[in-house]
Amino acid sequence: MQKKLVILFAGIILAFAGLVMRITYINAASGEEYTKIVLDQQQYDSRVIPYKRGDIVDRNGSKLATSERVYNVILDVKAMLDDEDYLAPTKQALRDCFGIEESVVDALVAENPDSRYSVLKKGVDYATAQTFKAIDEDEENYPDVKGIWLEEDYHRTYPYSTLASDVLGFTVDGNVGNGGIEGYYNSILNGTDGREYGYLEGGTSVERTVKEPVNGKTVVSTIDLQVQSVVEKYIQQFNDERKNNATPGEGSKNTAVMVMNPQTGEILAEASYPNYDLNNPRDLTKYYTQEEIDAMSDEETLDALNNLWKNFCVSDTYEPGSTVKPFTVAAALETGALTGDETFYCGGSLHIGDYDIHCINRDGHGTLTVKGAVENSCNVALMQIGEMIGAVDFSKYQHIFGFGEMTGIDLPGEGDTSGLLYTPDNMDETSLATNAFGQNFNVTMTQMMAGFCSLINGGYYYEPHIVKQIQDENGNVIENVEPVLVKRTVSEETSALVKDYMRGVVLEGSGKLADIPGYEVAGKTGTAEKLPRSEGKNLVSFIAFAPQENPEIAVYVVIDEPNEYDQAQSSLAVQMAADIMREIFPYLGITQTEPVEPQAGTEAEPSEESQEDYSDESYDESYDESYDEDYYDEDYSEW
């Protein structure tokens, strides 16, 4: 008996050894072939789980850009064809729920009957998805609907359409930001897709592995929705009122406004005209007829879109005009060229180099103090002050105030003005004179605003910024964007004097329309003649702040080529700034000198004096022609 057991055990061992040898032989000889056969009987099932791109919100949490849950309609053609009874009810469900015609399904069946994944429709909303879900789960009434399933996705949307279009930017396919915060903070707003995957073998259920998506972070902007809305209302109103003027064209070539906190560099509002619909950024019908659009080449269409998407406040450069005069006076005070007690005589013009450069008052202002020179925007006095400073120090202080420098604003496309300023080596006496009152060099709005805020806050130059915080998807703060103090520009004493001079502009000078009851508003007007000077094209502006002693808000309005018979009217910019300030000051709680009843949306009544044409920064036409012809070199004429 024992002998028989040993023989049996040995036989079993030999059998296993033979089996192992046979398997080894098969694997060596035909393993690859059998692997293919096995894999052909299996299907690798994998799908992407999309992440949600982070929201962009205003400083108070209102959503300016968000991603809404949508669904893609997927058809498993092979599953639908498993039984001929499935075909008709499945096609009917696709038509009734999603508006997908039977011909589309028939084409898919003909082309690829074994397809397990065909996208029939994208961006289906939640309500439609719920309608299909009810059908899909109702096996009693819809037992033969097979092969349809919904894939989750997200669609970028902008609840306020055109609001803050320059600031926000938009996204293109693949969650790629284009311009604005969407572009600059693209990597922060984006997350990482998840994935669900596993093997399916016939009808066998196999456990799947799920890697959850990582959603993008929320960007909290410095923009205040209410302030932004007020700004855009008055920009649109200004341009709408001038579209039907006798002069053909739009209300202006560009109209732009910035509102900033001078104590932090935070931008509360930034807008320009023309704007565009963020939900349909390629729509040109607001500014062109359909015939004009149809006639455009691809290159012309792209140029039109790029001009529309461009952020004037950040990207465009221009000659600032007399809004630069407070900077010139501040530089003179800082260098010791001025004490503030000097007087200047204006006889209506000043002969510099080979040119007679005129003041706005051809009869002359007579004798003026420094404050009177700023209040009356006297070119002659400012040219004398520029000469006192000298080319070396004048050029130095241009850069101290940020002109010719990058501001570091957290938005793409910042204009480069480094080559649009003179240097001490090429700044002759005529260039120095014209630079002193704001012509013959270029700035951006962001440069002007950042430098101006340092001029009024005691000399502290803060980096302008549009984002104040980064949060995770649950609202937890990941990063606070603190104000960045870059440098000191002027002393407290100089700042106090210049603020007093600009208060005089509003009380006694060209800014009277901005004298809002209950508030100490100060500022400076500007009218810059554009090249070529003889064409009468102007850029008018007004830069202001309140209150005088401890500024809490700064507002800058620029109107490029207003659609007016006479474009050189800085009062247009003053009026718009006054309308904006009158409405936002009570909302922001700006400190008042005395309590007044808020009158949101009403226009200031101009006094007799303020109804004058304050084109206070213009040249004389005879000067323009000779200056254009004889002075500008080829490089400058191309600016």
ChimeraX attribute file (.defattr): number of C-alpha atoms within 10 A of each C-alpha:
attribute: neighborCount
match mode: 1-to-1
recipient: residues
	/A:1	5
	/A:2	7
	/A:3	7
	/A:4	9
	/A:5	10
	/A:6	11
	/A:7	11
	/A:8	12
	/A:9	11
	/A:10	12
	/A:11	12
	/A:12	12
	/A:13	12
	/A:14	12
	/A:15	12
	/A:16	12
	/A:17	12
	/A:18	12
	/A:19	12
	/A:20	12
	/A:21	12
	/A:22	12
	/A:23	13
	/A:24	13
	/A:25	12
	/A:26	13
	/A:27	14
	/A:28	10
	/A:29	10
	/A:30	11
	/A:31	14
	/A:32	11
	/A:33	10
	/A:34	12
	/A:35	11
	/A:36	11
	/A:37	11
	/A:38	10
	/A:39	12
	/A:40	10
	/A:41	10
	/A:42	13
	/A:43	13
	/A:44	10
	/A:45	13
	/A:46	14
	/A:47	13
	/A:48	17
	/A:49	19
	/A:50	19
	/A:51	20
	/A:52	26
	/A:53	27
	/A:54	25
	/A:55	27
	/A:56	26
	/A:57	23
	/A:58	23
	/A:59	19
	/A:60	13
	/A:61	15
	/A:62	14
	/A:63	17
	/A:64	22
	/A:65	26
	/A:66	19
	/A:67	17
	/A:68	17
	/A:69	15
	/A:70	20
	/A:71	21
	/A:72	19
	/A:73	21
	/A:74	18
	/A:75	24
	/A:76	18
	/A:77	22
	/A:78	17
	/A:79	17
	/A:80	25
	/A:81	16
	/A:82	12
	/A:83	11
	/A:84	9
	/A:85	14
	/A:86	17
	/A:87	20
	/A:88	13
	/A:89	16
	/A:90	22
	/A:91	21
	/A:92	16
	/A:93	19
	/A:94	20
	/A:95	14
	/A:96	13
	/A:97	15
	/A:98	17
	/A:99	11
	/A:100	17
	/A:101	13
	/A:102	14
	/A:103	10
	/A:104	11
	/A:105	20
	/A:106	13
	/A:107	11
	/A:108	16
	/A:109	16
	/A:110	9
	/A:111	10
	/A:112	12
	/A:113	16
	/A:114	15
	/A:115	14
	/A:116	16
	/A:117	16
	/A:118	15
	/A:119	13
	/A:120	16
	/A:121	15
	/A:122	17
	/A:123	16
	/A:124	19
	/A:125	14
	/A:126	13
	/A:127	10
	/A:128	13
	/A:129	18
	/A:130	12
	/A:131	13
	/A:132	20
	/A:133	14
	/A:134	11
	/A:135	16
	/A:136	18
	/A:137	12
	/A:138	12
	/A:139	11
	/A:140	8
	/A:141	10
	/A:142	15
	/A:143	15
	/A:144	18
	/A:145	23
	/A:146	24
	/A:147	19
	/A:148	22
	/A:149	18
	/A:150	18
	/A:151	18
	/A:152	17
	/A:153	19
	/A:154	19
	/A:155	18
	/A:156	21
	/A:157	18
	/A:158	22
	/A:159	14
	/A:160	16
	/A:161	16
	/A:162	17
	/A:163	22
	/A:164	25
	/A:165	29
	/A:166	27
	/A:167	24
	/A:168	26
	/A:169	24
	/A:170	26
	/A:171	20
	/A:172	10
	/A:173	6
	/A:174	7
	/A:175	20
	/A:176	15
	/A:177	21
	/A:178	17
	/A:179	23
	/A:180	24
	/A:181	24
	/A:182	27
	/A:183	19
	/A:184	18
	/A:185	19
	/A:186	20
	/A:187	15
	/A:188	18
	/A:189	25
	/A:190	23
	/A:191	19
	/A:192	15
	/A:193	15
	/A:194	16
	/A:195	15
	/A:196	14
	/A:197	15
	/A:198	15
	/A:199	17
	/A:200	16
	/A:201	15
	/A:202	9
	/A:203	6
	/A:204	8
	/A:205	10
	/A:206	10
	/A:207	10
	/A:208	12
	/A:209	12
	/A:210	15
	/A:211	12
	/A:212	15
	/A:213	16
	/A:214	17
	/A:215	20
	/A:216	21
	/A:217	26
	/A:218	27
	/A:219	27
	/A:220	25
	/A:221	26
	/A:222	23
	/A:223	26
	/A:224	20
	/A:225	22
	/A:226	15
	/A:227	21
	/A:228	22
	/A:229	17
	/A:230	18
	/A:231	28
	/A:232	24
	/A:233	14
	/A:234	17
	/A:235	25
	/A:236	16
	/A:237	12
	/A:238	21
	/A:239	20
	/A:240	14
	/A:241	12
	/A:242	18
	/A:243	15
	/A:244	13
	/A:245	14
	/A:246	10
	/A:247	12
	/A:248	11
	/A:249	13
	/A:250	19
	/A:251	27
	/A:252	21
	/A:253	15
	/A:254	19
	/A:255	27
	/A:256	23
	/A:257	29
	/A:258	22
	/A:259	27
	/A:260	26
	/A:261	20
	/A:262	30
	/A:263	21
	/A:264	20
	/A:265	25
	/A:266	23
	/A:267	24
	/A:268	24
	/A:269	24
	/A:270	29
	/A:271	25
	/A:272	25
	/A:273	22
	/A:274	25
	/A:275	22
	/A:276	23
	/A:277	18
	/A:278	25
	/A:279	18
	/A:280	13
	/A:281	19
	/A:282	16
	/A:283	14
	/A:284	18
	/A:285	11
	/A:286	11
	/A:287	15
	/A:288	12
	/A:289	11
	/A:290	11
	/A:291	9
	/A:292	11
	/A:293	16
	/A:294	10
	/A:295	11
	/A:296	13
	/A:297	10
	/A:298	9
	/A:299	9
	/A:300	12
	/A:301	16
	/A:302	13
	/A:303	13
	/A:304	17
	/A:305	16
	/A:306	12
	/A:307	12
	/A:308	20
	/A:309	22
	/A:310	22
	/A:311	28
	/A:312	27
	/A:313	25
	/A:314	22
	/A:315	17
	/A:316	18
	/A:317	21
	/A:318	20
	/A:319	24
	/A:320	29
	/A:321	29
	/A:322	31
	/A:323	27
	/A:324	22
	/A:325	28
	/A:326	26
	/A:327	24
	/A:328	24
	/A:329	26
	/A:330	24
	/A:331	27
	/A:332	24
	/A:333	22
	/A:334	20
	/A:335	15
	/A:336	12
	/A:337	18
	/A:338	17
	/A:339	12
	/A:340	17
	/A:341	8
	/A:342	10
	/A:343	14
	/A:344	19
	/A:345	16
	/A:346	23
	/A:347	17
	/A:348	19
	/A:349	22
	/A:350	18
	/A:351	11
	/A:352	15
	/A:353	12
	/A:354	11
	/A:355	17
	/A:356	17
	/A:357	23
	/A:358	26
	/A:359	25
	/A:360	21
	/A:361	20
	/A:362	12
	/A:363	12
	/A:364	16
	/A:365	21
	/A:366	11
	/A:367	13
	/A:368	18
	/A:369	15
	/A:370	23
	/A:371	23
	/A:372	20
	/A:373	24
	/A:374	28
	/A:375	24
	/A:376	22
	/A:377	30
	/A:378	29
	/A:379	31
	/A:380	28
	/A:381	29
	/A:382	27
	/A:383	24
	/A:384	17
	/A:385	24
	/A:386	26
	/A:387	18
	/A:388	16
	/A:389	25
	/A:390	18
	/A:391	23
	/A:392	13
	/A:393	17
	/A:394	26
	/A:395	21
	/A:396	14
	/A:397	22
	/A:398	20
	/A:399	15
	/A:400	18
	/A:401	25
	/A:402	20
	/A:403	26
	/A:404	22
	/A:405	17
	/A:406	16
	/A:407	23
	/A:408	13
	/A:409	18
	/A:410	16
	/A:411	24
	/A:412	21
	/A:413	16
	/A:414	21
	/A:415	22
	/A:416	19
	/A:417	19
	/A:418	14
	/A:419	12
	/A:420	19
	/A:421	19
	/A:422	21
	/A:423	14
	/A:424	15
	/A:425	9
	/A:426	11
	/A:427	18
	/A:428	14
	/A:429	16
	/A:430	20
	/A:431	19
	/A:432	26
	/A:433	27
	/A:434	20
	/A:435	30
	/A:436	30
	/A:437	29
	/A:438	25
	/A:439	24
	/A:440	26
	/A:441	23
	/A:442	23
	/A:443	24
	/A:444	24
	/A:445	23
	/A:446	30
	/A:447	26
	/A:448	21
	/A:449	25
	/A:450	27
	/A:451	27
	/A:452	25
	/A:453	29
	/A:454	23
	/A:455	27
	/A:456	32
	/A:457	24
	/A:458	23
	/A:459	22
	/A:460	25
	/A:461	28
	/A:462	22
	/A:463	22
	/A:464	27
	/A:465	26
	/A:466	26
	/A:467	25
	/A:468	19
	/A:469	18
	/A:470	22
	/A:471	19
	/A:472	18
	/A:473	17
	/A:474	8
	/A:475	11
	/A:476	11
	/A:477	14
	/A:478	11
	/A:479	12
	/A:480	12
	/A:481	14
	/A:482	13
	/A:483	15
	/A:484	13
	/A:485	14
	/A:486	11
	/A:487	14
	/A:488	15
	/A:489	23
	/A:490	25
	/A:491	17
	/A:492	14
	/A:493	13
	/A:494	23
	/A:495	24
	/A:496	18
	/A:497	19
	/A:498	25
	/A:499	26
	/A:500	17
	/A:501	23
	/A:502	27
	/A:503	28
	/A:504	23
	/A:505	27
	/A:506	25
	/A:507	19
	/A:508	16
	/A:509	22
	/A:510	30
	/A:511	30
	/A:512	26
	/A:513	26
	/A:514	30
	/A:515	21
	/A:516	16
	/A:517	16
	/A:518	15
	/A:519	21
	/A:520	21
	/A:521	28
	/A:522	28
	/A:523	31
	/A:524	29
	/A:525	35
	/A:526	34
	/A:527	31
	/A:528	29
	/A:529	27
	/A:530	20
	/A:531	18
	/A:532	14
	/A:533	19
	/A:534	15
	/A:535	10
	/A:536	16
	/A:537	18
	/A:538	26
	/A:539	27
	/A:540	31
	/A:541	30
	/A:542	29
	/A:543	27
	/A:544	32
	/A:545	28
	/A:546	25
	/A:547	21
	/A:548	20
	/A:549	14
	/A:550	16
	/A:551	23
	/A:552	22
	/A:553	22
	/A:554	27
	/A:555	25
	/A:556	28
	/A:557	29
	/A:558	29
	/A:559	29
	/A:560	22
	/A:561	22
	/A:562	27
	/A:563	23
	/A:564	16
	/A:565	10
	/A:566	13
	/A:567	21
	/A:568	25
	/A:569	24
	/A:570	28
	/A:571	27
	/A:572	22
	/A:573	30
	/A:574	30
	/A:575	21
	/A:576	27
	/A:577	25
	/A:578	23
	/A:579	23
	/A:580	28
	/A:581	30
	/A:582	23
	/A:583	18
	/A:584	20
	/A:585	19
	/A:586	16
	/A:587	13
	/A:588	14
	/A:589	9
	/A:590	16
	/A:591	17
	/A:592	15
	/A:593	11
	/A:594	9
	/A:595	10
	/A:596	12
	/A:597	8
	/A:598	15
	/A:599	12
	/A:600	16
	/A:601	15
	/A:602	12
	/A:603	14
	/A:604	18
	/A:605	10
	/A:606	15
	/A:607	10
	/A:608	7
	/A:609	12
	/A:610	17
	/A:611	13
	/A:612	12
	/A:613	14
	/A:614	22
	/A:615	23
	/A:616	24
	/A:617	29
	/A:618	24
	/A:619	22
	/A:620	17
	/A:621	13
	/A:622	13
	/A:623	16
	/A:624	22
	/A:625	15
	/A:626	14
	/A:627	17
	/A:628	15
	/A:629	12
	/A:630	11
	/A:631	16
	/A:632	14
	/A:633	10
	/A:634	8
	/A:635	8
	/A:636	12
	/A:637	12
	/A:638	9
	/A:639	14
